[in-house]
């Protein structure tokens, strides 16, 4: 697979945009399941497609799925993988989801489109007794946004591997990482913001990729890659089929792999798409002290060790970073990304989040940011967070989302979390689903392989560039 466009298609097909079940003609029935399709139109005239599946008998609960980021138009999707879909339908749950009317950072459209799907379901099927929102990746972000913006339409939510630190925070943290590599390894070789076209983004992506590859070839460069990664808390674990490495050299290689794909694709082509939406550069590093940022990073020890091994002065590089000209945001563009979306922590329903510990695209520290703002709103009793010990972004076996879903249903039925989120309890439940439910179907990097249930007791470190409703003027 050659060229950035092809690589982007590979990311979408293999990982970021969740797999969908095959669409059937409107009203078709297969194996006791009625499938309904249709279109909705938002207030700007954009059209999206929806997919609804209703089993017979239906238990009255609707599960609304929000799919992940796609660089290209996608089909309507109502579940993350076919095994999970079959389990839900087989247990009486109805499924629904939208294509969204645009690709990219489509939160503005997704919020409208997903609510329109709920309206279509009510019109064509009936009013659910419960509506549960869930989704992967950007879909996890959309899920958390839906229950914040439309709390009256939902009963519970399950954001998985979600961008739950909110738009400004995740893009600022990514900018910090790229800024360090550009400033220290290839000053002036490529820009990080204000892209005017695909060719402009591609030129800078290519220059950044060359700088990254060149850095990987020397001890000095590898130390600087580690520092760049540390400023975004990129984990040193990449392959979901391999155990978590403990040596710093291997961790740095894995951070290089995360940068190489998919992080740089989002840093350049994803940024281009969102800058076009927002009307300019929306992220900033004005006022950031990179010495302080490194002191809070989970990767600090690795950086110090690799700098020492390379005979490189870490303090000097940090001084260079802190003295470098900064990047300021366009206020209107920043306001757009704040709107789509910044979290306020207000929860009036149970929310269970799930994340892999070795996620280098949407770092697990996003969960710390979300928990922090929920605590500040006084709604911590509504939130539980569970973690899967595995490398990769959204690299869940089907048994893990199904188990998390069962845990959320237990909370709704009993009104108590009790011991339901204990990792041992969840691993036992997941294993009981059988080996066919433990295959990883989606994720970055792709890994369609068996995987033992791997829930773990884990507490994510502080998100390095938090931005939530407490920061909005």
HURA-V681121 format. One record per residue. N is the residue number from 1. PSI is psi in degrees with one decimal (none if undefined). OMEGA is omega in whole degrees, -180 to 180 (none if undefined). Layout:
# HURA-V681121
n->{N | N}
psi->{PSI | PSI}
omega->{OMEGA | OMEGA}
This chain:
# HURA-V681121
n->{1 | 2 | 3 | 4 | 5 | 6 | 7 | 8 | 9 | 10 | 11 | 12 | 13 | 14 | 15 | 16 | 17 | 18 | 19 | 20 | 21 | 22 | 23 | 24 | 25 | 26 | 27 | 28 | 29 | 30 | 31 | 32 | 33 | 34 | 35 | 36 | 37 | 38 | 39 | 40 | 41 | 42 | 43 | 44 | 45 | 46 | 47 | 48 | 49 | 50 | 51 | 52 | 53 | 54 | 55 | 56 | 57 | 58 | 59 | 60 | 61 | 62 | 63 | 64 | 65 | 66 | 67 | 68 | 69 | 70 | 71 | 72 | 73 | 74 | 75 | 76 | 77 | 78 | 79 | 80 | 81 | 82 | 83 | 84 | 85 | 86 | 87 | 88 | 89 | 90 | 91 | 92 | 93 | 94 | 95 | 96 | 97 | 98 | 99 | 100 | 101 | 102 | 103 | 104 | 105 | 106 | 107 | 108 | 109 | 110 | 111 | 112 | 113 | 114 | 115 | 116 | 117 | 118 | 119 | 120 | 121 | 122 | 123 | 124 | 125 | 126 | 127 | 128 | 129 | 130 | 131 | 132 | 133 | 134 | 135 | 136 | 137 | 138 | 139 | 140 | 141 | 142 | 143 | 144 | 145 | 146 | 147 | 148 | 149 | 150 | 151 | 152 | 153 | 154 | 155 | 156 | 157 | 158 | 159 | 160 | 161 | 162 | 163 | 164 | 165 | 166 | 167 | 168 | 169 | 170 | 171 | 172 | 173 | 174 | 175 | 176 | 177 | 178 | 179 | 180 | 181 | 182 | 183 | 184 | 185 | 186 | 187 | 188 | 189 | 190 | 191 | 192 | 193 | 194 | 195 | 196 | 197 | 198 | 199 | 200 | 201 | 202 | 203 | 204 | 205 | 206 | 207 | 208 | 209 | 210 | 211 | 212 | 213 | 214 | 215 | 216 | 217 | 218 | 219 | 220 | 221 | 222 | 223 | 224 | 225 | 226 | 227 | 228 | 229 | 230 | 231 | 232 | 233 | 234 | 235 | 236 | 237 | 238 | 239 | 240 | 241 | 242 | 243 | 244 | 245 | 246 | 247 | 248 | 249 | 250 | 251 | 252 | 253 | 254 | 255 | 256 | 257 | 258 | 259 | 260 | 261 | 262 | 263 | 264 | 265 | 266 | 267 | 268 | 269 | 270 | 271 | 272 | 273 | 274 | 275 | 276 | 277 | 278 | 279 | 280 | 281 | 282 | 283 | 284 | 285 | 286 | 287 | 288 | 289 | 290 | 291 | 292 | 293 | 294 | 295 | 296 | 297 | 298 | 299 | 300 | 301 | 302 | 303 | 304 | 305 | 306 | 307 | 308 | 309 | 310 | 311 | 312 | 313 | 314 | 315 | 316 | 317 | 318 | 319 | 320 | 321 | 322 | 323 | 324 | 325 | 326 | 327 | 328 | 329 | 330 | 331 | 332 | 333 | 334 | 335 | 336 | 337 | 338 | 339 | 340 | 341 | 342 | 343 | 344 | 345 | 346 | 347 | 348 | 349 | 350 | 351 | 352 | 353 | 354 | 355 | 356 | 357 | 358 | 359 | 360 | 361 | 362 | 363 | 364 | 365 | 366 | 367 | 368 | 369 | 370 | 371 | 372 | 373 | 374 | 375 | 376 | 377 | 378 | 379 | 380 | 381 | 382 | 383 | 384 | 385 | 386 | 387 | 388 | 389 | 390 | 391 | 392 | 393 | 394 | 395 | 396 | 397 | 398 | 399 | 400 | 401 | 402 | 403 | 404 | 405 | 406 | 407 | 408 | 409 | 410 | 411 | 412 | 413 | 414 | 415 | 416 | 417 | 418 | 419 | 420 | 421 | 422 | 423 | 424 | 425 | 426 | 427 | 428 | 429 | 430 | 431 | 432 | 433 | 434 | 435 | 436 | 437 | 438 | 439 | 440 | 441 | 442 | 443 | 444 | 445 | 446 | 447 | 448 | 449 | 450 | 451 | 452 | 453 | 454 | 455 | 456 | 457 | 458 | 459 | 460 | 461 | 462 | 463 | 464 | 465 | 466 | 467 | 468 | 469 | 470 | 471 | 472 | 473}
psi->{112.9 | 149.8 | 151.6 | -37.8 | -43.3 | -37.7 | -38.1 | -41.9 | -38.0 | -40.3 | -47.9 | -46.0 | -35.6 | -15.7 | -63.4 | -47.5 | 121.6 | 151.2 | 143.7 | 158.4 | 153.4 | 137.7 | 138.9 | 160.2 | 152.0 | 131.7 | -1.4 | 154.2 | 135.8 | 118.1 | 39.2 | 10.0 | 125.6 | 127.7 | 128.0 | 135.0 | 162.5 | -172.1 | 155.2 | 157.0 | 130.5 | -175.8 | -4.1 | 1.4 | 3.5 | 143.4 | 137.7 | 159.9 | 148.2 | 158.9 | 128.4 | 135.3 | 128.1 | 119.4 | 161.2 | 111.1 | 154.9 | 134.7 | 1.2 | -8.1 | 132.3 | 133.6 | 112.7 | 116.9 | 132.4 | 119.8 | 168.8 | -174.5 | 138.9 | 130.4 | -16.8 | 158.4 | 140.3 | 165.1 | 160.8 | 135.3 | 133.0 | 7.2 | 157.9 | -32.6 | 158.4 | -31.2 | -45.7 | -41.5 | -43.7 | -39.0 | -46.1 | -47.6 | -38.8 | -19.6 | 15.6 | 7.2 | 134.8 | 147.2 | 147.6 | 154.2 | 165.4 | 159.4 | -19.4 | 147.7 | -14.1 | 163.0 | -174.7 | -151.0 | 72.1 | 31.5 | -44.4 | -45.2 | -39.0 | -39.8 | -45.8 | -45.0 | -40.2 | -37.9 | -37.0 | -34.5 | -41.5 | -41.0 | -41.2 | -39.2 | -45.7 | -38.1 | -40.1 | -24.9 | -50.4 | 174.2 | 122.5 | 152.9 | -29.5 | 145.6 | 120.0 | 126.0 | 137.1 | 163.9 | 164.8 | 143.5 | -121.1 | -29.7 | -30.3 | -38.7 | -43.7 | -41.7 | -49.8 | -33.3 | -39.1 | -44.7 | -19.9 | -43.3 | -31.2 | 59.0 | -26.5 | -11.7 | -4.7 | 155.9 | -29.9 | 169.9 | 148.4 | 82.8 | 126.6 | 131.8 | 40.3 | 156.4 | 61.7 | 8.6 | -9.4 | 160.6 | -54.1 | -42.9 | -47.2 | -37.6 | -35.0 | -41.7 | -40.0 | -38.6 | -40.6 | -44.6 | -47.3 | -36.5 | -40.2 | -44.5 | -44.0 | -42.5 | -41.3 | -33.4 | -35.3 | 63.2 | 126.7 | -2.7 | -28.2 | 153.7 | 164.6 | -14.1 | 174.8 | 53.6 | 139.5 | -16.7 | 170.4 | -41.8 | -38.2 | -48.4 | -40.4 | -40.9 | -44.0 | -34.9 | -44.4 | -43.7 | -41.0 | -39.0 | -38.7 | -43.2 | -39.9 | -47.4 | -39.3 | -43.6 | -38.0 | -17.4 | -4.6 | 155.5 | -39.6 | -45.6 | -39.6 | -36.5 | -39.6 | -33.0 | -41.6 | -41.4 | -44.2 | -45.3 | -38.5 | -31.3 | -7.2 | 8.4 | 38.2 | 126.9 | 157.3 | 38.7 | 125.0 | -41.5 | 114.7 | -11.1 | -0.2 | 153.6 | 159.8 | 125.7 | 152.2 | -12.7 | 143.3 | -34.5 | -44.3 | -38.5 | -41.7 | -39.6 | -41.7 | -35.7 | -38.6 | -43.3 | -41.2 | -45.5 | -46.1 | -38.2 | 120.3 | 2.0 | -41.8 | -31.1 | -42.2 | -36.8 | -25.7 | -58.3 | -37.6 | -37.7 | -41.8 | -47.3 | -44.0 | -33.6 | -37.8 | -40.0 | -47.1 | -19.6 | 28.0 | -172.6 | 130.9 | -1.2 | 163.9 | 156.9 | 21.3 | 134.6 | 2.8 | 131.7 | 108.8 | -20.7 | -41.3 | -42.9 | -45.1 | -35.7 | -23.5 | -5.2 | 143.9 | -16.5 | 12.4 | -45.6 | -40.0 | -46.1 | -47.3 | -40.2 | -43.4 | -34.3 | -42.4 | -42.1 | -32.2 | -4.6 | 31.2 | 141.6 | 105.3 | -42.1 | -37.4 | -42.9 | -38.6 | -37.2 | -40.4 | -43.5 | -45.6 | -22.9 | -10.4 | 148.0 | 138.9 | 168.6 | 124.3 | 150.1 | 151.3 | 120.8 | -41.2 | -39.2 | -41.3 | -38.4 | -35.6 | -46.5 | -33.0 | -39.7 | -33.3 | 71.4 | 153.3 | 137.4 | 146.0 | -6.8 | -1.3 | 116.7 | 126.2 | 23.8 | 161.2 | 134.7 | 126.8 | 120.3 | 155.7 | 138.6 | 144.8 | 146.6 | -25.7 | 48.3 | 116.7 | 3.2 | -51.7 | 97.4 | 148.4 | -20.4 | -15.3 | -35.8 | -33.4 | -41.5 | -42.7 | -44.6 | -36.4 | -45.3 | -30.8 | -42.3 | -41.1 | -26.6 | -3.5 | 18.9 | 26.4 | -26.0 | -21.1 | -16.1 | 134.2 | 148.1 | 131.7 | 154.3 | 143.5 | 126.1 | 90.5 | 147.6 | 155.7 | 161.4 | 115.8 | 26.9 | 68.4 | 139.6 | 153.3 | -28.0 | -28.8 | -48.5 | -38.4 | -43.2 | -41.9 | -40.1 | -44.1 | -38.0 | -41.1 | -40.6 | -41.1 | -42.7 | -39.7 | -40.2 | -38.2 | -16.1 | 15.1 | 144.7 | -35.3 | -131.9 | 18.4 | -23.7 | 10.0 | 129.8 | -38.3 | -41.3 | -44.9 | -37.7 | -38.3 | -43.8 | -41.9 | -42.1 | -32.7 | -17.2 | -19.4 | 159.6 | -30.5 | -17.8 | 8.0 | 19.8 | 132.7 | 116.8 | -28.3 | 164.1 | 161.7 | 119.9 | 155.6 | 140.5 | 84.6 | 76.9 | 158.3 | 146.7 | 124.9 | 145.6 | 134.8 | 39.1 | 142.5 | 150.5 | 113.5 | 142.4 | 105.0 | 146.5 | 174.6 | 135.9 | 132.3 | -27.7 | 64.1 | 141.8 | 115.3 | -165.5 | -24.8 | -17.6 | -10.1 | 128.6 | none}
omega->{-172 | 176 | -177 | -180 | 178 | 179 | 177 | 178 | 179 | 177 | -178 | -175 | -172 | -168 | -164 | 174 | -174 | 178 | 179 | 173 | -178 | 179 | 175 | 178 | -178 | 176 | -179 | -179 | 178 | 176 | 179 | 180 | 175 | -179 | 179 | 175 | 179 | 180 | 172 | -179 | -178 | -173 | 174 | 180 | 179 | -175 | 173 | 179 | 176 | 177 | 178 | 174 | -177 | 180 | 175 | 7 | 176 | -177 | 177 | 180 | 175 | 178 | -177 | -176 | 174 | -177 | -175 | -179 | 174 | 177 | -176 | 180 | -177 | 176 | 170 | -175 | -179 | 176 | -175 | -179 | -173 | 180 | 178 | 179 | -180 | 180 | -178 | 180 | 180 | 178 | 170 | -179 | 173 | -178 | 176 | 176 | -176 | 172 | -164 | -175 | 175 | 173 | 178 | -179 | -165 | -176 | -179 | -179 | -177 | 180 | 178 | -174 | -179 | 175 | 176 | 176 | 177 | 179 | 179 | 179 | 180 | -178 | -172 | -176 | -177 | -179 | -180 | 172 | 175 | 173 | -178 | 177 | 172 | -179 | 180 | 167 | 174 | 175 | 173 | 175 | 178 | 179 | 179 | 177 | -180 | -177 | 173 | -175 | -175 | -174 | -179 | -177 | -172 | 179 | -178 | -178 | 178 | 174 | -178 | -179 | -170 | 177 | -169 | 167 | -179 | -174 | -177 | -177 | -176 | 179 | 176 | -180 | 175 | 178 | 178 | -179 | -179 | 179 | -180 | -179 | -179 | -175 | -172 | -172 | -175 | -177 | 178 | -175 | -179 | 177 | -173 | -176 | 175 | 176 | -174 | -176 | 175 | -179 | 178 | 179 | -179 | 178 | -178 | 174 | 180 | 179 | 179 | 180 | 177 | 179 | 179 | -180 | 178 | 180 | -177 | -177 | -179 | 178 | 178 | -179 | 180 | 176 | -179 | 172 | 179 | 178 | 178 | 180 | -178 | -178 | 171 | -178 | 175 | -176 | 177 | -178 | -172 | -172 | -179 | 178 | -178 | 177 | 180 | -179 | 178 | -179 | -173 | -179 | 179 | 178 | 180 | 177 | 180 | 175 | 173 | 179 | 177 | 178 | -174 | 177 | 17 | -168 | 180 | 177 | 178 | -179 | -179 | -177 | 174 | 177 | 177 | -178 | -177 | 174 | 178 | 177 | -170 | -179 | 178 | -180 | -173 | -178 | -170 | 171 | 175 | 177 | -178 | 174 | -174 | 173 | 177 | -180 | -180 | -178 | -180 | -173 | 176 | -177 | -175 | -178 | 178 | -179 | -178 | -179 | -178 | 174 | 179 | -180 | -180 | -176 | -175 | -177 | -179 | -180 | 179 | 178 | 177 | 175 | 179 | 178 | -177 | 180 | -175 | 175 | -174 | 180 | 179 | 180 | 166 | -174 | -179 | 179 | 178 | 180 | 178 | -178 | 174 | -178 | -176 | 1 | 172 | -174 | 179 | 176 | -179 | 179 | 174 | -180 | 177 | 176 | 176 | 177 | 179 | -176 | 169 | -177 | -178 | -178 | -179 | 174 | 172 | -170 | -178 | 178 | 171 | -178 | 177 | 179 | -179 | 179 | -179 | -179 | 175 | 177 | -178 | 179 | 178 | -175 | -175 | -180 | 180 | -172 | 166 | -179 | 179 | -172 | 179 | -177 | -177 | 173 | 173 | 179 | -180 | -180 | 178 | 163 | -178 | -179 | -176 | 173 | 179 | 179 | 177 | 178 | 178 | 178 | 179 | 177 | 176 | 179 | 179 | -177 | -174 | -175 | 179 | 175 | -177 | -178 | -169 | -180 | 175 | -176 | 180 | 178 | -178 | 178 | 177 | 179 | -179 | -180 | -179 | 179 | 177 | -174 | -180 | 179 | -176 | 177 | 177 | -179 | -179 | 176 | 176 | -3 | -179 | 179 | 180 | -174 | 173 | 179 | 177 | 175 | -170 | 173 | -174 | 172 | -171 | 179 | -176 | 178 | -178 | 171 | -167 | -180 | -177 | 174 | -179 | -175 | 178 | -178 | -177 | -178 | none}
